[in-house]
């Protein structure tokens, strides 16, 4: 006897395959949504932004499908070992991707408001932050689908960079608003957009950790350095130390 | 085998090998049976798990041509060899429940009283009544049979018969109970009752169970040992074995990607 890649019961492989395919499709959609939202923000393209807002429903319906499919496999196949880890992480990762989709849609929604207001210089920096978060999402999904835990860990480490850029950007936009109160409205939206993009990095990090668990069976220790200091910025003038 | 992290083992096997005629059924197996735990032995047919189980109370002695080598201890004392325990005394301390319920064609009462009577453990009358009652209670059968103790044990349902066999095993006051696929002939409800019983017996007895049902191993045991081709491939905490087994072979077997 030997161990094969396939299960003796072929329909089991088909069921697991459906789960993997749906997750791949969902991830691809979320990536496309995020890329389009960033583009729409950069180019002040209202049409594209509206498409992103409308497109989120497709991600949500895939999330619902994955939930159903995962519950079905759990109930009918009682998976164990790597199969169990595959099903459980698919369920959780679908939840993370669904949030990424929501955040991308929210970026697009706010960009529609920004289009009605005079341009703010920091938009360029925010879209750079967006591209970094997009690259993280893309890499982590590739790592998950390719079963590459090393690559997932590299993505996890990159979240630090994203956090640092977000904190710097927060400080910069704050200063900009202080200098010219007329920019407060667009800058507030820009701050939310930046925060959304930073949150996407956190979701990518969660996916990285689940990828590692799925492949190795081991949970990662919670010892990551958190570099997003934006939450503690402000207070008394001259006292916005880290 | 140290990952079991249990108190000192109730039984140990070292370099245990069994030959049936020319065929090597078990080769060089080392395993500790943790005290007060349920240890499940899993593996494909012919992997040696039942052979191993039968070594623990010398049931292989009764099979012509079977040759056992290596060492098995109970509370540190060897059970084989020149200084080995007397098999009859050993089997009172290490009881066994079989795949098919096999009550004697006697009354329910006599089925349970059989062992204590044979071993001269207690007097007939009130003493024996008490042993019969407490054994049936431990086996979760008392409530169902207390009004018909004189009827034949063979007239009970399959699940009840199996619990009667467990009561019979308990009646002689064993320390270890071996179970060889005790639920394979039972329906899911009767199976659930036996599993609940195994769980409740764990406080008092050390239990070793051979099962073909992976889910049963996962449900009832704290330690799982996976056998393949007469050798132990992996042994560990059941939770660990079923969520993240250390060996590819174990993973292939429990997920159904074997063969």
HADDOCK unambig.tbl for C-alpha pairs under 7 A between the chains (distance, minus, plus):
assign (segid A and resid 1 and name CA) (segid B and resid 258 and name CA) 6.66 0.50 0.50
assign (segid A and resid 1 and name CA) (segid B and resid 259 and name CA) 4.44 0.50 0.50
assign (segid A and resid 2 and name CA) (segid B and resid 258 and name CA) 5.86 0.50 0.50
assign (segid A and resid 2 and name CA) (segid B and resid 259 and name CA) 5.18 0.50 0.50
assign (segid A and resid 3 and name CA) (segid B and resid 249 and name CA) 6.60 0.50 0.50
assign (segid A and resid 3 and name CA) (segid B and resid 252 and name CA) 5.30 0.50 0.50
assign (segid A and resid 3 and name CA) (segid B and resid 257 and name CA) 5.77 0.50 0.50
assign (segid A and resid 3 and name CA) (segid B and resid 258 and name CA) 4.68 0.50 0.50
assign (segid A and resid 3 and name CA) (segid B and resid 259 and name CA) 6.23 0.50 0.50
assign (segid A and resid 4 and name CA) (segid B and resid 257 and name CA) 5.56 0.50 0.50
assign (segid A and resid 4 and name CA) (segid B and resid 258 and name CA) 6.25 0.50 0.50
assign (segid A and resid 5 and name CA) (segid B and resid 257 and name CA) 6.68 0.50 0.50
assign (segid A and resid 6 and name CA) (segid B and resid 257 and name CA) 5.69 0.50 0.50
assign (segid A and resid 7 and name CA) (segid B and resid 256 and name CA) 5.44 0.50 0.50
assign (segid A and resid 7 and name CA) (segid B and resid 257 and name CA) 4.18 0.50 0.50
assign (segid A and resid 8 and name CA) (segid B and resid 256 and name CA) 5.91 0.50 0.50
assign (segid A and resid 8 and name CA) (segid B and resid 257 and name CA) 5.56 0.50 0.50
assign (segid A and resid 8 and name CA) (segid B and resid 258 and name CA) 6.95 0.50 0.50
assign (segid A and resid 79 and name CA) (segid B and resid 255 and name CA) 6.85 0.50 0.50
assign (segid A and resid 80 and name CA) (segid B and resid 242 and name CA) 5.50 0.50 0.50
assign (segid A and resid 80 and name CA) (segid B and resid 243 and name CA) 5.93 0.50 0.50
assign (segid A and resid 80 and name CA) (segid B and resid 254 and name CA) 6.92 0.50 0.50
assign (segid A and resid 80 and name CA) (segid B and resid 255 and name CA) 5.98 0.50 0.50
assign (segid A and resid 81 and name CA) (segid B and resid 242 and name CA) 5.06 0.50 0.50
assign (segid A and resid 81 and name CA) (segid B and resid 243 and name CA) 4.14 0.50 0.50
assign (segid A and resid 81 and name CA) (segid B and resid 244 and name CA) 5.07 0.50 0.50
assign (segid A and resid 81 and name CA) (segid B and resid 245 and name CA) 6.43 0.50 0.50
assign (segid A and resid 81 and name CA) (segid B and resid 251 and name CA) 6.33 0.50 0.50
assign (segid A and resid 81 and name CA) (segid B and resid 255 and name CA) 6.79 0.50 0.50
assign (segid A and resid 82 and name CA) (segid B and resid 243 and name CA) 7.00 0.50 0.50
assign (segid A and resid 82 and name CA) (segid B and resid 244 and name CA) 6.72 0.50 0.50
assign (segid A and resid 83 and name CA) (segid B and resid 255 and name CA) 6.92 0.50 0.50
assign (segid A and resid 84 and name CA) (segid B and resid 243 and name CA) 6.93 0.50 0.50
assign (segid A and resid 217 and name CA) (segid B and resid 244 and name CA) 5.02 0.50 0.50
